[in-house]
């Protein structure tokens, strides 16, 4: 089996080697001096991570309605990883009593991947952890597919490490819109969370969302239609006052008795002056689409400039290129006509910090539609790992890549059944967006319809990406996506103060 190289950008690997040589030179110089010297701090070292933990919002299986599954993977060989440290990678249910935990997935070596499909009525929270050689790049995703009923739709999300600050933009709590904030605490101590909610006119009075207690190894759901009802669009800011946890929002929409779609909202980057919202999908034949951009200004009022990056280049949409956002409020812009059905990324420039998201509704005039949510995202600093991808007759995996500033490239690698292969090498001109349909069907004659992917950026600038699942068969359209995020491959070891003393005392 061939081994991949270049999981992280080359400068990161070169930096590791340079730091190791600098550290060694400093030790030799100190020994050669023959005198005691004042301890000098060495530069931090960059080494492969040895532990990774993520939390998923939880399974939601219903026999005959919803198939809910989690998938986990570690990529094949990562340069610098100690292969003698076997380590482990597991996905388990989450309970306050550890004795009640159930192992859902177990990985044994780099390049492994596995999946678990929930049983009828199973609604457990889930956590994933990896150590040793399985920790670098360890990733977990969660996917639900509902074909009938009010919750009809495809919903996927990438399980996140614990943190203390989360932003979500674009949820709603109006008639027929049910959004739920799920707070998952895999730690051994209670976490306390303050949830601030912004509406179009400013802050929304939601006292029930302050001081939310999330017990050890448990989760709490906060219904936004109960704490902040009647809002057509919301931005949610979850700040952890005590402890650490993971946060996610799911929304299910209905129009009267007809399903309107469901999805998980990806977390948006913290407010800043320059933003990119990647992943607006192309509109396939026979579909209608609407695209709405939502921007929140958590502090002062903002003036935001909008531009759009398509396969043909970047342009400024006439009539919607300048957006005024009220202080502590939200502004929404319909970009449907400006996009003209092209795949795109939305680039924002603001005079004060803002963050943003987008709601995309795809509909088939003869059936129902589905909704997907996008969010302002970070560029890829190194490889992204996605464990659960599908290529079947009806369901396709698509990557929507954008290089807003400079020419970029990406190498897409697949892995499954103990093997790996190059699924494509792609180049993007500066200021363009590209859609890649991943179509992997066979490994040595055997059909592969489920596999892991690694997306490795190759340029020196900024590459943004989204992984989209797109079902176009008789049950479609069903769609879902989330941003590609840099996998945890490398970590900095804090500064060390060596106590090396050579020579006679006195």
BELBEL-V809370 format. One record per backbone hydrogen bond with DSSP energy under -1.0 kcal/mol. NH is the residue of the N-H (numbers start at 1). CO is the residue of the C=O. Records with the same first field share a line. If there is no record, write none. Layout:
NH=CO + CO
//
This chain:
12=9
13=9
14=10
15=11
16=12
17=13
18=14
19=15
20=16
21=17
22=18
23=19
24=20
25=21
26=22
27=23
28=24
29=25
30=26
31=27
32=28
33=29
42=496
47=491
49=489
52=130
54=128
55=160
56=126
59=124
61=122
62=66
65=62
66=62
67=145
69=143
70=116
71=141
72=114
73=139
74=112
81=78
85=82
86=84
89=107
90=129
91=105
92=127
93=102
94=125
100=97
101=98
104=91
105=91
107=89
111=74
112=109
114=72
116=70
118=68
121=61
122=119
126=56
127=92
128=54
129=90
130=52
131=88
132=50
133=85
134=131
135=132
137=488
138=135
139=73
141=71
142=157
143=69
144=155
145=67
146=153
147=65
152=149
153=146
155=144
157=142
159=140
160=55
163=245
166=238
168=236
170=234
173=231
177=174
178=252
180=250
181=222
182=248
183=220
184=246
185=218
191=214
192=242
193=212
194=239
195=209
196=237
198=235
199=202
202=199
204=197
209=206
210=207
212=193
214=191
217=187
218=185
220=183
222=181
224=179
226=223
227=223
228=224
230=173
234=171
235=198
236=168
237=196
238=166
239=194
240=164
241=192
242=192
245=163
246=184
248=182
250=180
251=263
252=178
253=261
254=176
255=258
258=255
260=253
263=251
265=249
268=167
269=376
272=354
275=348
277=346
280=344
283=341
287=284
288=363
290=361
292=359
293=333
294=357
295=331
296=355
297=329
302=325
304=323
305=349
306=321
307=347
308=315
309=345
310=313
313=310
315=308
320=317
323=304
325=302
328=297
329=326
331=295
333=293
335=291
339=335
340=336
342=339
344=280
345=309
346=277
347=307
348=275
349=305
350=273
351=303
354=272
355=296
357=294
358=374
359=292
360=372
361=290
362=370
363=288
367=364
370=362
372=360
374=358
376=356
377=276
380=463
383=7
384=455
386=453
389=451
391=449
392=395
396=470
398=468
399=436
400=466
401=434
402=464
403=432
408=428
410=426
411=456
412=424
413=454
414=421
415=452
416=419
419=416
421=414
423=412
424=412
426=410
428=408
431=403
432=403
434=401
436=399
438=397
443=446
446=443
448=441
451=389
452=415
453=386
454=413
455=384
456=411
458=409
464=402
466=400
467=482
468=398
469=480
470=396
471=478
472=394
476=473
478=471
480=469
482=467
484=465
487=383
489=487
491=47
493=45
//
